[in-house]
Amino acid sequence: MDKIKEKLATLRAEADAAIERAEVAEAKNKKLELETMTKDQELISLQHKVSNLEADLEATEKKLADAKTAREEEESNRSTNETLNRKIALLESELDNAEKNLRETTDKLRQVDVKAEHFERQVQRIEAERDSWEKKWEETQEKYIASKRELEEVVQQMEVRCVIVLLVPKFQPKLIDAQLPQHQSL
């Protein structure tokens, strides 16, 4: 009886430990999902910035083309020519800056993609761990229920024996054993 109680206590402790590990895994999973959402939002923001920078680049290239055309048309006027040259230099600088920003943003976007893939793999691994723990927990629950059922059967048979022993006179022990169902563990 004590061994069964110890076994039940062990099973309960294992079930509690499995539940706790599952809860820890779920908490980690939620944290990683939140981090993934944050990275997704950063990715969307960076994509928006890239889109804006591309639009700025197109606008700057258009301005540069306009400035070059104006310079060719008014080449006779030196003052205008110098002004246009300064404007072209400024626009080219802006274009270089825009291209540099585009390259940096593209690099950051690639890094975010790599991180997002990494986090997705982590989430998949954690989900697999969680599924494994849930399966172990279910198996432990089934073992616990089977052990409990077996214990209840043993207790019931012992109670029946005790009642029969008390009610039947002592001179008929063989009759008692013949009438009772036998259990392997008794």
N, C-alpha and C positions, 0 to 999 in steps of 0.2 A: 504494500500500500504506500509506504514511504517512497519507494523507488518510482512509483507512478506519479506521486506528488512532485518528486524531484524532476521527473521527466516533463511533467506539465509546467513546472516553474521554468525549466530550461527552454521549453518551447515558447512559453510566454515571453521570456527575455529575448529569445531570438526574434520573435515576431515584433516586439517593441523596438529592437535594434534595427530590424529591416524597415519598419515604418519610419524611424528617425532618419535612416540613410536615404530613404525615398523622399522624405521632406527636404533634406539637405540638397539632394539632387534636383528636386523641383525648384528650390530657391535659386540654385545656381542657374538652372535653365531659364527662370524668369529674368535673372540678372543679365544673362547673355542675350535674351530676346530684347531686353530694354537697350542694351548696348548696340545690338544690331539695328534696332529702330533709330537710335541716335546716329549711327553711321549712315543709315539710309537717308536720314534727313540732311546730314552733312553732304552726302553724295548729290542729293537733289539741289542743295544750295550751290555746290560747286558746278553742277551742270548748268544751273541758271547763270552763274557768273561766266562760264565759258560761252554760253549763248550771248550774253551781253557783250563780252569781249570780242566775239566774232562780229557782232553788229557794229561795235566801235571800230573794229579793224576795217570792215567794209566802208564805214563812213569816212574813216581816216584815209583809206586808199582813194575814195572818191574825191575827198578834199585835195589830196596830193595830185590826182589827175587834173582836177580843175585848176590848181595852182600852176601846174606845168603848162597847161594850155594858155592860161593868161600870160605867162611869161613869154611864150613864143609869139603871141599876138602883139605884145607891147614891148618888144625888144628895143625899139628905138628910144624909148624913154628910160634913161638910166636910173632915175630916182625910183620909178615904179619897178624897174628891174631889180634893184637892190632890195626893195621892200618884199617883192615876190620871192627873191632868193632866201631872205630871212624866214619868210613864211614857209617855204618849202623845207628848209632845214628844220624848222620847228615841227612840221608835220612828219618829216622822216624820223625825227627823234620820237615823236608820239607813236609812230608806226613801230619803231624798234621796241619801245616800251610795251606797246600793246602785244607785239609778237612774243616778247619776253614773258609778259604776264600770261599769255595764252599757253606758252610752253610750260611755265610753272604750274598753271592750273591743270593742264593736261597731265603733268607728272603727279600732282596731288590726286587727281581723279584716278589715275592708275593705282596709286598707293591705297586709296580708299577701296577700290575694287578688290585689291589683294587682301586687305584687312577684312572686307565683307565676306570674301570667300573663306578666309580663315575662320571667322566667327560662325559662318554657316556650317563648316566642318565640325567646329566645337559643339554647336547646337545639336547636330546629328549624333555626335558621339555621346553627348550627355543624354539625349533622348533614348539612345540605345541602352545606356546604363540604367536609366529610369525604367525602361521596359523590362530589363533583366531583373531589377530589384522588385518590380511589381510581380513578375512571374514567380520569383523566389518567395515573396510574401504570400502569394496565393497558394503555393505549394505548402508552405508552412501552416497556413490556415487550414488547408485540407487535412494535413497530418494531425493538427491540433484537434479538429472536429472528430476525426477517426479515433484518436486516443481517448477523447472525452467519452465518445459513444462506448468504446470498449470498457472503459472504467465504470461507466454506469451499468453495463451488463454484469460485470464482475461483482459490483456492489449489490445489485439486485439478487444475483444468485446466492451471494453470501447471506443476505437478509432472509431469503427463503430457507436456506439451510438452518440458520439460527432458529427460525420460527418452528421448523419441523423438529429440530433437535429438542426444543423446549416442550413441544406438544406431544411428541411420540415417546412412549416409555423407553427406558434405556435398554430393555432386553430385545429391541428390534432394530439395531443399527444397520443390518444388512438390508432390511426393507427400505430404510431411508435412502441409502446409497443407490438402490435399484430404482427408486422413484424420481430422484433428482437428475436433471440434465448435467452432464459432465462438461467442464470447461478446461481447456488445455492448460491454462496458467494456474489452476487450483491444485 
